[in-house]
Amino acid sequence: MTRELPKQGFRVEILPVNSIDRLADVRFCGAVAVGLDPQMFQDWDQKYTVPLIILDRAPQKNSTNRNLYYVNSDEAMGMELAIAHFRERNCRKIGCIIHGTPGQGNVDIRHRAIVENLKKYDFPTDEALIRFSGDGNEKYVELVGKLLKFGVDALFCPGGNAGIVVLYALSLYGRQIPEDVSLIASEQTFFSCYAVPPQTTI
């Protein structure tokens, strides 16, 4: 957005979530909230008369805010594309680490779509093969180790920036991509293109 909005004549100011009150002191014609809970903006219409676009969150039910708009990734399609890719590569057992905690953000949508598509493409669907990272990256090394013990030959890690930390975890366990384990992860292209080999990312 910081590249594209100026091309359209907009000046961009980036505020961290803990500085959101600064909006009251700024003249602006619209706002974009990236990955924030829509509950934070229940009183948006009372405070501002400009549109707010919330990215990658489901609309609040029964919301009366007229100036809230939502743009969502098609999470189910993303999960299917990744799992179908593993099928095309003849993988047999996929371990999944979904970034976040159930009940937050897009975690439940991703989980449902992963289970449905594992069934659809005839992969094992044991709950032990689908893990949640919680917030941050601290649990990935441990979770990768647990999934490797189950004999997975593919890892799918949607959400967050899991690619580099999973690559690091695999190196600790003496596994290489793609010889030992295939990996699809969410990652910034700046990192993924410099990995060896370059990562398949979403």
C-alpha positions in Angstrom: 0.0 0.0 0.0 2.9 2.4 0.7 4.0 1.9 -2.9 0.5 2.0 -4.6 -1.3 4.7 -2.7 1.1 7.5 -3.5 0.8 6.6 -7.2 -2.9 7.5 -6.8 -2.1 10.9 -5.3 -2.6 9.9 -1.6 -0.2 10.8 1.2 0.3 7.9 3.6 0.8 8.0 7.3 1.4 4.8 9.2 0.2 4.5 12.8 0.9 1.6 15.1 -2.2 0.3 16.9 -1.2 1.8 20.2 -1.2 5.3 18.6 -4.6 5.0 17.0 -5.9 8.0 19.1 -3.6 10.2 17.0 -6.2 10.0 14.2 -8.2 12.7 16.0 -5.3 15.1 15.4 -4.7 14.2 11.7 -6.6 15.4 8.7 -7.3 12.3 6.5 -9.7 11.2 3.8 -9.8 7.5 4.7 -8.1 4.8 6.8 -7.0 1.2 6.4 -6.7 -1.2 9.3 -4.4 -4.1 8.6 -5.2 -7.3 10.6 -7.0 -5.5 13.5 -10.1 -6.7 15.3 -13.3 -4.9 13.9 -14.5 -4.6 17.6 -11.9 -1.8 17.9 -13.9 0.3 15.5 -17.5 0.0 16.9 -17.8 3.8 17.3 -16.1 4.7 14.1 -19.1 6.6 12.7 -19.4 8.6 15.9 -15.8 9.8 15.7 -15.1 10.1 11.9 -17.1 10.7 8.7 -14.5 9.1 6.4 -14.3 5.4 5.3 -12.3 2.8 7.1 -11.3 -0.3 5.2 -10.5 -3.3 7.4 -8.3 -5.9 5.7 -8.5 -9.7 6.3 -11.2 -9.7 8.9 -14.8 -10.9 8.7 -17.5 -8.2 8.9 -19.1 -7.7 12.3 -22.6 -9.0 12.4 -25.3 -6.4 13.0 -22.9 -3.6 12.7 -24.5 -0.2 12.1 -21.4 1.6 11.0 -22.0 2.9 7.5 -18.3 3.8 6.9 -16.7 0.4 7.5 -15.7 -1.7 4.5 -14.1 -5.1 4.5 -11.6 -6.6 2.0 -10.8 -10.3 2.7 -8.5 -12.9 1.2 -10.3 -16.0 0.0 -8.8 -18.1 2.8 -10.5 -21.3 1.8 -9.2 -21.0 -1.8 -5.7 -20.3 -0.4 -5.7 -23.4 1.7 -6.9 -25.5 -1.2 -4.3 -24.2 -3.6 -1.5 -25.1 -1.1 -2.8 -28.6 -0.4 -3.5 -29.3 -4.1 0.1 -28.2 -4.8 1.3 -30.8 -2.3 -0.8 -33.4 -4.0 0.7 -32.5 -7.4 4.2 -33.0 -5.8 3.2 -36.5 -4.6 3.4 -35.7 -0.9 1.8 -38.2 1.4 1.5 -36.6 4.9 1.1 -32.9 5.5 1.8 -31.3 8.9 0.1 -27.9 9.4 1.0 -25.0 11.7 -1.6 -22.3 11.6 -0.4 -19.0 12.9 -2.5 -17.7 15.8 -5.0 -19.0 18.3 -8.4 -20.5 17.6 -11.1 -17.9 17.9 -8.9 -15.1 16.7 -8.6 -13.5 13.3 -8.7 -16.0 10.4 -7.5 -19.0 12.3 -10.8 -20.9 12.4 -11.5 -20.2 8.7 -8.1 -21.6 7.8 -8.5 -24.6 10.1 -11.8 -25.6 8.6 -10.5 -25.2 5.1 -7.4 -27.2 5.8 -9.4 -30.1 7.3 -11.8 -30.1 4.4 -9.1 -30.0 1.8 -6.9 -32.7 3.5 -10.0 -34.9 3.2 -10.7 -33.8 -0.4 -7.2 -34.7 -1.5 -7.0 -37.9 0.5 -4.4 -36.8 3.1 -4.4 -37.9 6.7 -6.5 -35.5 8.8 -5.4 -36.5 12.4 -5.7 -33.5 14.7 -2.2 -34.2 15.9 -1.0 -33.1 12.4 -2.7 -29.7 12.7 -1.1 -27.3 15.3 -1.6 -23.7 16.2 1.4 -21.4 16.8 -0.3 -18.9 19.1 1.0 -15.3 18.7 4.6 -14.8 17.7 7.2 -17.3 16.4 8.4 -18.9 19.6 6.6 -22.3 19.3 7.5 -23.1 15.7 10.8 -25.0 16.4 9.0 -27.2 18.9 6.0 -27.7 16.7 8.1 -28.6 13.6 9.9 -31.2 15.7 6.7 -32.8 16.8 5.3 -32.9 13.3 8.5 -34.5 12.0 8.1 -37.3 14.6 4.8 -38.1 12.9 6.7 -38.6 9.6 5.3 -35.7 7.6 6.9 -35.1 4.3 5.3 -31.7 3.8 4.7 -28.6 6.0 2.0 -26.0 5.4 2.3 -22.9 7.6 -0.3 -20.3 6.8 -0.4 -16.9 8.5 2.3 -14.8 10.2 5.8 -14.9 8.6 6.6 -18.6 9.3 8.8 -19.4 6.3 12.2 -18.3 7.7 11.6 -19.7 11.2 10.4 -23.0 9.8 13.4 -23.1 7.5 15.6 -22.5 10.6 13.8 -25.2 12.6 14.3 -27.8 9.7 18.0 -27.0 9.7 18.2 -27.7 13.4 16.6 -31.1 12.8 18.9 -31.9 9.9 16.2 -31.7 7.2 16.4 -30.0 3.9 13.8 -28.5 1.6 12.7 -30.0 -0.7 14.7 -33.2 -0.5 13.3 -34.2 2.9 10.3 -31.9 3.5 8.3 -29.7 1.2 7.3 -26.4 2.6 4.6 -23.8 1.8 4.5 -20.9 4.3 3.3 -17.3 4.6 6.4 -15.1 4.2 7.5 -11.8 2.9 8.9 -12.1 -0.5 11.9 -10.1 0.6 12.9 -13.1 2.8 11.6 -15.9 0.8 13.4 -15.1 -2.4 16.8 -15.1 -0.6 16.2 -18.5 1.0 18.1 -21.5 -0.5 16.1 -22.8 -2.2 13.7 -19.9 -2.7 10.5 -20.6 -0.8 7.1 -21.3 -2.2 5.1 -18.8 -0.2 1.6 -17.4 0.2 
